[in-house]
Amino acid sequence: MFMFLRLLEGSGVRLCALALALATGLSAGARAEEAHAIAMHGKPAMPADFTHMPYANPDAPKGGRLTWGILGTFDSLNPFIVKGLAVQPVRSYVVESLLARGQDEPFTLHGLLARTVETNDERSFVTFRLDPRARFSDGKQVAAEDVLFSWQLLRDHGRPNHRQYYAKVAKAEAPDSLTVRFDLTGANDRELPLILGLMPILPKHAVDVATFEETTLAAPVGSGPYRVTAVKPGASVTLTRNPDYWGRDLAINRGLYNFDEIRLDYFREANGQFEAFKRGLYDFRVENEPLRWHDGYDFPAARSGEVIRDTIKPGVPQPSEFLVFNARRPIFADVRVRQALTLLFDFELVNRNYFFGLYSRVAGYFAGSELSAYGRPADARERELLKPFAAQIPRDVMDGSYRLPVTDGSGRDRTTLRAALKLLSEAGYDLEGTVLRNRATKAPFTFEIMVTTRDQERIALAFQRDLKRAGIEPSVRSVDPVQFDQRRLAYEFDMIQNRWDQSLSPGNEQYFYWGSAAADNPGTRNYMGARDPAVDAMIAALLEAHERTDFVSAVRALDRALIAGFYTIPLFNVPEQWIARWNRIERPKATSLSGYLPETWWSKGPPQAQQAK
């Protein structure tokens, strides 16, 4: 049955009428649920009358400028299409959604453009009621027709994930100018109301459908706190805070978006990017190279305290780096080959010599969280879910005893080499002298590892040395970040290094990461080309889960199916976020569950180092 909840409106409260429930096609005996927020599982932690998020400083001063240093380039301001290299911050700073994510919970959304959200226990529909104050940057009110237009536009012309998600809607309608109802009958997807809540809302009056899928450097019209005010193609983009921003006083926004200006400066090369930071040409950087974090910050500004280094431990699954097999390539199509190459990677040697022992690693994709299956025996629910696929899930993966190989750290471990050669022989490869060859064709086993940073190249070269012991001679090809991204999105590689950031509430994006339908769809993140019915079934199960316990079991079952596929070689897990910032930038003392949030930062005052002009 549905539940009537109170609807927050201004400073007053009204109760939903029974007539409204009947108008949405519900029976007279049912109860409707309408609220200020929605959680994937359970109830939102923040009450309807909350004043600000705990990770934001509501008294943060406004003003100043935040300069980002971004590796790569761009040729488009449209982040909602596959074509081109888009300026991604446009999505969050310029274009808003119906609801906004609360960063202190696994997956909870609060009202933004939509003042309230209404759904039922089965989540077979969702209704959004827009805030009548909401305006686009050109002053036009955000209306229901804009929501329907955005849904149709992104369903038919958007990125693959948008097309996939929004196609699940059976019907969409606008009962009035500020209300939109989505019929989700048959979707069997409890996350879909939240996915629709995060849908970017574009103005119908300012978007040309005929040219939407083409790249553009024209400033988009959005409803967000910033507007695009300057563009230097491929070099920089300037966002300026909209003084008339309609949502500046919303509780979800209080203490956020404090800079008058945000400048995005692009760098084509990683070392040049770091040198620019040392000179104060941009304000902060997220450090991903442990060697640089360990000894690269011994420069005057860092020694004097002008550059501050923050180590943040978020509560989400630890980001993990992987060497990714492109299983679309015939050479990696056999799982035994992928497993053999996993055995040959000497993590102990690399971690000691390159990473100062800072890293650990686990198999799987949800490291450091309750969602990880690694080292845990499958519970009864997991076994039930995986029963139809029992033949392809090894016993040690099911009972939790599977472990990644541990070498002696010498670079010459004989045990792992023997095990790898045995698997390669079973897959049709024999070691002839010092060369591993295909038994049938006599072709040597070789492939290319594509890299784009110094750290990636060092790992690839170390792995190249490991593989030579098995008669495998891979080549290492270094390309610039732009080419790397283009080839990665088009799956034009044999092996790359990649990481997938996960939340505590994985959902529809998992289809985008590893679903069969995404395997040959350019622009997804299924870089390995996984086409596994077990993976697809586990994603469906986690989307259908009503209770958190069933959800956790389904995610762990997904983790087991992915581990069993040996689609990647786990390199290391990153337990912390490393942030370096100039002391002219301040951040709240409280940290969100998801870690650092630049939108909560503010300017301390006059810059103490040179700013880019």
C-alpha positions as CSV (number, residue, x, y, z in Angstrom):
1,M,0.0,0.0,0.0
2,F,1.1,3.6,-0.6
3,M,1.8,6.0,2.2
4,F,0.7,9.6,2.5
5,L,3.6,11.9,3.7
6,R,3.7,15.5,4.3
7,L,4.7,17.8,1.5
8,L,7.0,20.7,2.4
9,E,6.0,23.9,0.6
10,G,7.7,27.1,1.7
11,S,7.4,27.4,5.4
12,G,4.1,25.6,5.6
13,V,3.0,22.0,5.3
14,R,0.1,20.5,3.4
15,L,-1.2,16.9,3.2
16,C,-1.6,15.2,-0.2
17,A,-5.3,14.8,-1.0
18,L,-6.9,11.5,-1.9
19,A,-8.1,13.1,-5.1
20,L,-4.4,13.4,-6.1
21,A,-3.9,9.7,-5.6
22,L,-6.9,8.9,-7.7
23,A,-5.7,11.3,-10.4
24,T,-2.5,9.3,-10.8
25,G,-4.3,6.1,-11.4
26,L,-4.2,4.7,-7.9
27,S,-7.0,2.9,-6.1
28,A,-9.1,4.6,-3.4
29,G,-7.7,2.3,-0.8
30,A,-4.1,3.0,-1.6
31,R,-1.8,5.5,-0.1
32,A,0.7,7.7,-1.9
33,E,4.2,8.7,-0.8
34,E,5.3,12.2,-1.5
35,A,8.4,13.6,0.1
36,H,11.3,16.1,0.0
37,A,13.8,13.3,-0.7
38,I,14.1,9.6,-1.8
39,A,16.6,6.9,-0.8
40,M,17.5,3.8,-2.7
41,H,17.0,1.7,0.4
42,G,15.5,2.8,3.7
43,K,14.7,6.4,4.5
44,P,16.7,9.6,3.9
45,A,18.8,10.6,6.9
46,M,18.1,14.3,6.6
47,P,14.6,15.6,7.7
48,A,12.5,17.8,5.5
49,D,13.4,20.9,7.5
50,F,17.2,20.5,7.3
51,T,19.1,23.7,6.9
52,H,22.3,22.6,5.2
53,M,24.3,19.4,4.5
54,P,26.8,18.4,7.3
55,Y,29.7,18.5,4.9
56,A,29.1,22.1,3.9
57,N,29.9,25.4,5.7
58,P,26.7,27.5,5.5
59,D,28.8,30.6,6.5
60,A,31.4,30.1,3.7
61,P,32.2,33.5,2.2
62,K,31.3,34.2,-1.5
63,G,33.8,35.5,-4.0
64,G,37.1,34.9,-5.6
65,R,38.1,32.3,-8.2
66,L,38.8,28.6,-8.3
67,T,41.1,27.5,-11.1
68,W,41.1,23.8,-12.1
69,G,44.0,22.2,-14.0
70,I,42.6,19.4,-16.2
71,L,44.7,17.0,-18.2
72,G,43.6,16.7,-21.8
73,T,41.6,19.0,-24.1
74,F,38.0,19.6,-25.3
75,D,36.1,20.4,-28.4
76,S,32.5,20.6,-27.1
77,L,30.4,22.1,-24.3
78,N,27.8,19.3,-24.6
79,P,28.6,16.5,-22.1
80,F,25.4,14.6,-23.0
81,I,26.5,13.1,-26.3
82,V,29.1,10.6,-27.4
83,K,30.7,12.7,-30.1
84,G,33.6,15.0,-29.1
85,L,35.6,15.6,-25.9
86,A,33.2,17.5,-23.6
87,V,33.8,19.9,-20.7
88,Q,32.4,17.7,-18.0
89,P,31.9,20.3,-15.2
90,V,29.2,21.8,-17.4
91,R,27.0,18.9,-16.2
92,S,27.1,19.9,-12.5
93,Y,27.8,23.6,-12.5
94,V,25.6,24.8,-15.4
95,V,22.9,22.1,-16.0
96,E,20.8,20.9,-13.0
97,S,18.7,17.8,-12.4
98,L,15.3,17.4,-10.8
99,L,17.0,16.1,-7.6
100,A,20.4,16.5,-6.1
101,R,22.6,13.8,-4.5
102,G,23.2,13.9,-0.8
103,Q,26.9,13.1,-0.4
104,D,26.7,11.6,3.1
105,E,24.5,8.6,2.2
106,P,24.9,5.7,-0.2
107,F,22.3,6.9,-2.5
108,T,19.8,9.6,-1.4
109,L,18.4,12.4,-3.5
110,H,16.9,15.7,-2.3
111,G,14.7,18.1,-4.0
112,L,16.3,20.6,-6.4
113,L,14.4,21.6,-9.6
114,A,11.7,19.3,-8.2
115,R,10.4,20.4,-4.8
116,T,9.0,16.9,-4.1
117,V,9.1,13.4,-5.4
118,E,6.3,10.8,-5.1
119,T,6.5,7.0,-5.7
120,N,5.1,3.8,-4.4
121,D,6.7,0.8,-2.7
122,E,7.0,-1.1,-6.0
123,R,8.3,2.0,-7.7
124,S,6.1,1.4,-10.7
125,F,5.8,5.2,-11.1
126,V,7.4,8.4,-10.0
127,T,6.0,11.9,-10.0
128,F,8.0,15.1,-9.7
129,R,6.5,18.4,-8.7
130,L,8.7,21.3,-9.8
131,D,9.6,24.3,-7.7
132,P,7.7,27.2,-9.2
133,R,10.7,29.4,-8.5
134,A,13.0,27.4,-10.7
135,R,14.4,29.4,-13.7
136,F,16.8,28.9,-16.5
137,S,19.7,31.4,-16.8
138,D,17.8,33.3,-19.4
139,G,14.9,33.9,-16.9
140,K,12.4,31.5,-18.4
141,Q,10.6,29.3,-15.8
142,V,11.5,25.6,-15.7
143,A,8.3,23.8,-16.7
144,A,7.0,20.2,-17.1
145,E,7.4,20.5,-20.8
146,D,11.2,21.0,-20.3
147,V,11.3,17.8,-18.3
148,L,9.4,15.8,-20.9
149,F,11.5,17.3,-23.7
150,S,14.8,16.4,-21.9
151,W,13.6,12.9,-21.3
152,Q,12.7,12.4,-25.0
153,L,15.8,14.1,-26.2
154,L,18.3,12.1,-24.1
155,R,16.4,8.9,-24.7
156,D,16.7,9.3,-28.5
157,H,19.9,11.3,-28.9
158,G,21.9,11.2,-25.6
159,R,24.8,9.1,-24.4
160,P,24.4,5.3,-24.4
161,N,23.6,5.2,-20.6
162,H,20.9,7.8,-21.0
163,R,19.3,6.0,-23.9
164,Q,19.4,2.8,-22.0
165,Y,17.9,4.2,-18.7
166,Y,15.2,6.4,-20.2
167,A,14.0,3.8,-22.6
168,K,12.7,1.9,-19.6
169,V,9.9,4.4,-19.1
170,A,6.6,3.1,-20.3
171,K,4.9,6.5,-20.5
172,A,5.5,10.1,-19.4
173,E,2.9,12.8,-19.0
174,A,2.4,16.3,-17.5
175,P,-0.9,16.6,-15.5
176,D,-0.1,20.3,-15.2
177,S,2.7,22.8,-16.0
178,L,4.7,21.9,-12.9
179,T,4.1,18.2,-12.5
180,V,5.6,15.3,-14.5
181,R,4.6,11.6,-14.0
182,F,6.6,8.7,-15.3
183,D,4.9,5.3,-15.7
184,L,7.6,2.7,-14.9
185,T,5.4,-0.4,-15.3
186,G,7.3,-3.4,-16.4
187,A,10.8,-1.9,-15.8
188,N,11.4,-4.0,-12.6
189,D,14.0,-1.4,-11.7
190,R,13.8,0.1,-8.2
191,E,16.6,2.5,-9.0
192,L,14.8,4.1,-12.0
193,P,12.9,6.8,-10.0
194,L,16.3,8.0,-8.7
195,I,17.9,7.7,-12.1
196,L,15.1,10.0,-13.5
197,G,15.6,12.3,-10.6
198,L,19.2,12.8,-11.7
199,M,18.2,13.4,-15.3
200,P,19.7,16.7,-16.6
201,I,17.0,19.2,-17.5
202,L,17.5,21.2,-20.7
203,P,15.4,24.1,-21.9
204,K,13.1,23.1,-24.7
205,H,13.2,26.7,-26.1
206,A,17.0,26.8,-26.3
207,V,17.9,23.4,-27.7
208,D,17.9,22.5,-31.4
209,V,17.1,18.8,-31.7
210,A,18.4,18.6,-35.2
211,T,21.9,19.5,-34.2
212,F,22.0,18.2,-30.6
213,E,24.3,15.3,-31.4
214,E,26.9,17.6,-32.9
215,T,29.8,19.1,-30.9
216,T,29.4,22.8,-30.1
217,L,31.3,25.5,-28.2
218,A,28.2,27.6,-27.9
219,A,27.4,28.4,-24.2
220,P,24.5,26.2,-23.1
221,V,21.5,27.6,-21.3
222,G,21.0,25.9,-17.9
223,S,19.4,26.4,-14.6
224,G,22.5,25.9,-12.5
225,P,24.5,28.3,-10.3
226,Y,27.0,29.1,-13.1
227,R,27.0,30.2,-16.7
228,V,29.7,29.7,-19.4
229,T,31.1,33.2,-20.0
230,A,34.4,32.6,-21.9
231,V,35.8,29.8,-24.1
232,K,39.3,29.4,-25.5
233,P,39.0,26.3,-27.7
234,G,41.0,23.4,-26.4
235,A,42.6,25.6,-23.7
236,S,40.2,27.0,-21.1
237,V,36.6,27.6,-20.1
238,T,35.4,30.2,-17.6
239,L,32.2,29.7,-15.6
240,T,30.8,32.8,-13.8
241,R,28.3,32.6,-10.9
242,N,24.9,33.6,-11.9
243,P,23.8,36.5,-9.5
244,D,20.2,35.6,-10.2
245,Y,20.6,31.9,-9.6
246,W,17.1,30.8,-8.5
247,G,18.3,28.0,-6.1
248,R,21.0,29.8,-4.0
249,D,18.9,29.7,-0.8
250,L,17.9,26.0,-1.0
251,A,19.1,24.0,1.9
252,I,20.8,21.5,-0.4
253,N,22.9,24.3,-1.8
254,R,23.7,26.3,1.3
255,G,27.4,26.6,1.7
256,L,28.0,25.4,-1.9
257,Y,29.1,27.2,-5.1
258,N,31.0,29.9,-3.3
259,F,33.4,31.2,-6.0
260,D,32.4,34.0,-8.2
261,E,34.3,32.4,-11.0
262,I,35.5,28.9,-11.9
263,R,38.2,28.6,-14.6
264,L,39.0,25.3,-16.2
265,D,42.5,25.3,-17.7
266,Y,43.5,22.3,-19.9
267,F,47.0,20.8,-20.1
268,R,48.0,18.3,-22.8
269,E,50.9,16.7,-20.8
270,A,51.0,15.5,-17.2
271,N,54.5,16.8,-16.3
272,G,53.6,20.2,-17.6
273,Q,50.4,20.2,-15.7
274,F,52.3,19.5,-12.4
275,E,54.8,22.2,-13.1
276,A,52.0,24.7,-13.7
277,F,50.6,23.7,-10.2
278,K,54.0,24.3,-8.6
279,R,53.9,27.8,-10.1
280,G,50.4,28.5,-8.7
281,L,48.7,28.6,-12.1
282,Y,45.9,26.5,-10.8
283,D,44.6,26.0,-7.3
284,F,44.3,22.2,-6.5
285,R,45.1,18.8,-7.9
286,V,44.0,15.3,-7.1
287,E,47.3,13.3,-7.0
288,N,47.1,9.8,-8.5
289,E,50.8,9.0,-8.6
290,P,52.3,7.7,-5.3
291,L,55.8,8.4,-6.4
292,R,55.0,12.1,-6.9
293,W,52.9,12.2,-3.7
294,H,55.8,10.6,-1.8
295,D,58.7,12.8,-3.0
296,G,57.4,15.2,-5.7
297,Y,56.2,17.9,-3.3
298,D,59.5,19.1,-2.1
299,F,59.3,22.5,-3.7
300,P,59.4,25.9,-2.0
301,A,55.7,26.6,-1.8
302,A,55.0,23.2,-0.3
303,R,57.8,23.5,2.2
304,S,56.6,27.0,3.3
305,G,53.0,25.8,3.8
306,E,51.6,27.8,0.9
307,V,50.7,24.4,-0.7
308,I,48.7,22.2,1.7
309,R,48.4,18.4,1.2
310,D,45.2,16.8,2.4
311,T,44.8,13.0,2.9
312,I,41.1,12.1,2.9
313,K,39.7,8.7,3.7
314,P,36.2,8.4,2.0
315,G,33.6,5.9,3.0
316,V,32.9,4.6,-0.5
317,P,34.5,1.5,-2.1
318,Q,38.2,2.1,-2.6
319,P,39.0,3.1,-6.2
320,S,41.0,0.3,-7.8
321,E,43.4,0.4,-10.8
322,F,43.3,-2.4,-13.3
323,L,45.1,-3.6,-16.4
324,V,42.1,-4.2,-18.7
325,F,42.0,-7.0,-21.3
326,N,40.0,-6.2,-24.4
327,A,38.2,-9.5,-24.7
328,R,36.9,-8.5,-28.1
329,R,40.5,-9.3,-29.3
330,P,40.8,-13.1,-30.2
331,I,44.0,-13.3,-28.2
332,F,42.2,-12.5,-25.0
333,A,38.9,-14.3,-25.7
334,D,39.9,-17.4,-23.7
335,V,39.5,-16.9,-19.9
336,R,42.4,-19.2,-19.3
337,V,44.7,-16.8,-21.1
338,R,43.4,-13.9,-19.0
339,Q,43.9,-15.9,-15.8
340,A,47.4,-16.9,-16.8
341,L,48.5,-13.3,-17.4
342,T,47.0,-12.4,-14.1
343,L,49.4,-14.9,-12.5
344,L,52.4,-13.4,-14.2
345,F,52.0,-9.8,-12.8
346,D,54.4,-9.4,-9.9
347,F,52.6,-7.0,-7.6
348,E,55.0,-7.4,-4.7
349,L,57.9,-6.3,-6.8
350,V,56.1,-3.3,-8.3
351,N,54.6,-2.2,-4.9
352,R,58.0,-2.3,-3.2
353,N,60.0,-0.6,-6.0
354,Y,57.6,1.9,-7.4
355,F,55.0,2.6,-4.7
356,F,56.9,2.5,-1.5
357,G,54.6,-0.2,-0.2
358,L,51.7,2.2,0.0
359,Y,49.3,0.0,-1.8
360,S,47.4,-3.2,-1.2
361,R,45.2,-5.0,-3.7
362,V,42.2,-7.3,-3.8
363,A,40.3,-9.0,-6.6
364,G,36.9,-7.5,-7.4
365,Y,35.5,-4.1,-7.9
366,F,34.1,-3.0,-4.5
367,A,37.3,-3.1,-2.4
368,G,37.2,-2.0,1.2
369,S,33.4,-2.1,1.5
370,E,30.7,-4.5,2.6
371,L,29.9,-5.0,-1.1
372,S,33.1,-6.8,-1.8
373,A,33.0,-10.6,-2.3
374,Y,36.7,-11.0,-2.0
375,G,37.6,-13.2,1.0
376,R,34.0,-13.7,1.9
377,P,32.1,-17.0,1.5
378,A,28.9,-16.7,-0.5
379,D,25.7,-16.5,1.6
380,A,22.5,-18.4,0.9
381,R,21.1,-15.6,-1.2
382,E,24.2,-15.3,-3.4
383,R,24.3,-19.1,-4.0
384,E,20.6,-18.9,-5.0
385,L,21.3,-16.1,-7.5
386,L,24.3,-17.8,-9.0
387,K,22.9,-21.3,-9.1
388,P,22.0,-21.2,-12.8
389,F,25.7,-20.2,-13.5
390,A,27.4,-22.5,-11.0
391,A,29.5,-24.2,-13.7
392,Q,31.3,-21.0,-14.6
393,I,32.0,-19.7,-11.0
394,P,35.0,-21.5,-9.5
395,R,34.6,-23.1,-6.1
396,D,37.2,-20.9,-4.5
397,V,35.5,-17.8,-5.7
398,M,32.2,-19.0,-4.2
399,D,33.6,-20.1,-0.9
400,G,35.8,-17.0,-0.5
401,S,39.1,-18.8,-0.5
402,Y,40.3,-17.4,-3.9
403,R,43.3,-15.1,-3.5
404,L,45.3,-13.2,-6.0
405,P,48.8,-14.7,-6.5
406,V,51.5,-13.6,-4.1
407,T,55.0,-13.8,-5.5
408,D,58.3,-13.8,-3.7
409,G,58.9,-10.3,-5.0
410,S,62.0,-11.3,-7.0
411,G,60.6,-10.9,-10.4
412,R,61.5,-14.5,-11.1
413,D,58.8,-16.5,-9.1
414,R,58.8,-20.0,-10.5
415,T,55.5,-21.2,-8.9
416,T,53.4,-18.6,-10.6
417,L,55.3,-19.1,-13.9
418,R,54.6,-22.8,-13.9
419,A,50.9,-22.3,-13.2
420,A,50.6,-19.6,-15.9
421,L,52.3,-21.8,-18.6
422,K,50.0,-24.7,-17.7
423,L,46.9,-22.5,-18.3
424,L,48.4,-21.2,-21.5
425,S,49.1,-24.7,-22.7
426,E,45.4,-25.7,-22.0
427,A,44.4,-22.6,-24.1
428,G,46.5,-23.7,-27.1
429,Y,49.9,-22.0,-26.6
430,D,53.3,-23.7,-26.2
431,L,56.7,-22.3,-25.2
432,E,59.1,-23.0,-28.1
433,G,62.5,-21.9,-27.0
434,T,62.0,-18.4,-25.6
435,V,58.8,-17.6,-27.6
436,L,55.3,-18.5,-26.7
437,R,53.4,-19.6,-29.9
438,N,49.9,-20.6,-30.9
439,R,50.0,-24.3,-31.3
440,A,47.9,-24.2,-34.5
441,T,49.2,-21.2,-36.3
442,K,52.7,-20.9,-34.8
443,A,52.0,-17.1,-34.4
444,P,53.9,-15.6,-31.5
445,F,51.8,-14.4,-28.5
446,T,52.1,-10.6,-28.6
447,F,49.9,-7.6,-27.9
448,E,50.1,-3.9,-27.2
449,I,49.7,-2.1,-23.8
450,M,48.5,1.5,-24.4
451,V,49.5,4.1,-21.7
452,T,49.2,7.8,-21.3
453,T,51.0,8.7,-18.1
454,R,54.5,8.1,-16.7
455,D,53.1,5.9,-13.9
456,Q,51.1,3.8,-16.3
457,E,54.2,3.4,-18.5
458,R,56.3,2.2,-15.6
459,I,53.7,-0.4,-14.6
460,A,53.4,-1.5,-18.3
461,L,57.2,-1.9,-18.6
462,A,57.4,-3.9,-15.4
463,F,54.6,-6.2,-16.7
464,Q,56.4,-6.5,-20.0
465,R,59.5,-7.9,-18.1
466,D,57.2,-10.3,-16.2
467,L,55.7,-11.6,-19.4
468,K,59.0,-12.2,-21.2
469,R,59.7,-15.0,-18.7
470,A,56.7,-16.8,-20.3
471,G,57.8,-16.1,-23.9
472,I,55.4,-13.2,-24.4
473,E,56.7,-10.0,-26.0
474,P,54.1,-7.2,-25.5
475,S,54.8,-3.7,-26.8
476,V,54.2,-0.6,-24.7
477,R,52.8,2.4,-26.6
478,S,52.6,5.8,-25.0
479,V,50.0,8.2,-26.4
480,D,48.7,11.7,-25.4
481,P,45.6,11.9,-23.2
482,V,43.4,13.0,-26.1
483,Q,44.3,10.0,-28.2
484,F,44.1,7.7,-25.2
485,D,40.5,8.8,-24.5
486,Q,39.5,8.5,-28.1
487,R,40.9,5.0,-28.5
488,R,39.5,3.9,-25.2
489,L,36.0,5.0,-26.0
490,A,36.2,3.3,-29.4
491,Y,37.8,0.1,-27.9
492,E,40.8,0.4,-30.2
493,F,43.3,-1.2,-27.8
494,D,44.6,-4.5,-26.7
495,M,45.2,-3.6,-23.0
496,I,44.9,-0.4,-21.1
497,Q,45.0,0.8,-17.5
498,N,41.7,1.9,-16.1
499,R,39.8,2.4,-12.9
500,W,36.0,2.4,-12.1
501,D,34.9,4.5,-9.2
502,Q,32.1,2.8,-7.3
503,S,29.5,4.0,-4.8
504,L,27.9,2.2,-1.9
505,S,24.8,2.0,-4.0
506,P,25.8,0.6,-7.4
507,G,22.9,0.4,-9.9
508,N,22.1,1.0,-13.5
509,E,25.6,2.2,-14.3
510,Q,26.7,-1.4,-13.8
511,Y,25.1,-2.2,-17.1
512,F,27.1,0.6,-18.6
513,Y,30.3,-0.8,-17.0
514,W,30.0,-4.5,-17.8
515,G,26.6,-5.3,-19.3
516,S,26.4,-7.4,-22.5
517,A,24.4,-4.7,-24.3
518,A,27.2,-2.2,-23.7
519,A,30.0,-4.4,-25.0
520,D,29.9,-3.2,-28.6
521,N,28.3,0.2,-28.0
522,P,31.0,2.9,-28.3
523,G,31.2,5.4,-25.5
524,T,30.3,3.0,-22.6
525,R,32.7,1.9,-19.9
526,N,32.6,-1.8,-20.7
527,Y,36.1,-1.5,-21.9
528,M,36.8,-5.3,-21.5
529,G,33.9,-6.2,-23.8
530,A,32.2,-8.5,-21.2
531,R,29.3,-10.5,-22.5
532,D,28.3,-12.7,-19.5
533,P,24.7,-13.8,-18.8
534,A,25.7,-14.2,-15.1
535,V,26.9,-10.6,-14.9
536,D,23.7,-9.3,-16.6
537,A,21.5,-11.4,-14.2
538,M,23.3,-10.1,-11.1
539,I,22.9,-6.5,-12.2
540,A,19.2,-7.2,-12.7
541,A,19.0,-8.7,-9.2
542,L,20.6,-5.8,-7.5
543,L,18.1,-3.4,-9.2
544,E,15.1,-5.5,-8.1
545,A,16.3,-5.8,-4.5
546,H,13.8,-4.2,-1.9
547,E,15.9,-4.6,1.2
548,R,19.5,-3.6,1.8
549,T,20.5,-7.2,2.8
550,D,19.3,-8.6,-0.5
551,F,20.9,-5.8,-2.4
552,V,24.3,-6.4,-0.7
553,S,24.0,-10.1,-1.6
554,A,23.3,-9.3,-5.2
555,V,26.2,-6.9,-5.5
556,R,28.6,-9.5,-4.0
557,A,27.2,-12.1,-6.5
558,L,28.0,-9.6,-9.3
559,D,31.5,-9.2,-7.9
560,R,32.0,-13.0,-7.9
561,A,30.9,-13.2,-11.5
562,L,33.3,-10.5,-12.6
563,I,36.2,-12.0,-10.6
564,A,35.5,-15.4,-12.2
565,G,35.7,-13.8,-15.7
566,F,39.3,-12.5,-15.2
567,Y,38.5,-9.5,-17.3
568,T,41.2,-7.4,-15.6
569,I,44.5,-7.7,-13.7
570,P,44.0,-5.9,-10.4
571,L,46.9,-3.5,-9.8
572,F,46.2,-1.8,-6.5
573,N,43.6,-0.3,-4.4
574,V,43.6,3.4,-3.4
575,P,42.5,3.7,0.3
576,E,42.9,7.5,0.4
577,Q,42.3,10.6,-1.7
578,W,45.4,12.7,-2.0
579,I,44.6,16.4,-2.6
580,A,47.1,19.2,-2.9
581,R,45.8,22.8,-2.8
582,W,47.2,26.3,-2.5
583,N,46.4,27.9,0.9
584,R,44.3,30.6,-0.8
585,I,41.6,27.9,-1.0
586,E,39.9,26.7,2.1
587,R,37.6,23.7,2.7
588,P,35.2,22.6,5.4
589,K,36.5,20.6,8.3
590,A,33.9,17.9,7.8
591,T,34.3,15.5,4.9
592,S,31.5,13.8,3.1
593,L,31.1,10.1,2.7
594,S,32.2,10.4,-0.9
595,G,35.4,12.4,0.0
596,Y,36.5,15.8,-1.4
597,L,33.9,18.2,-2.9
598,P,35.3,21.3,-4.6
599,E,31.8,22.8,-4.7
600,T,32.0,23.2,-0.9
601,W,35.3,25.1,-0.9
602,W,35.8,28.9,-0.8
603,S,38.4,31.6,-1.3
604,K,40.3,32.7,1.8
605,G,41.2,36.1,0.4
606,P,43.9,37.7,-1.8
607,P,46.0,35.0,-3.6
608,Q,49.4,34.4,-2.2
609,A,50.8,33.1,-5.4
610,Q,50.5,34.0,-9.1
611,Q,47.1,33.2,-10.6
612,A,46.6,32.4,-14.3
613,K,45.1,35.3,-16.1
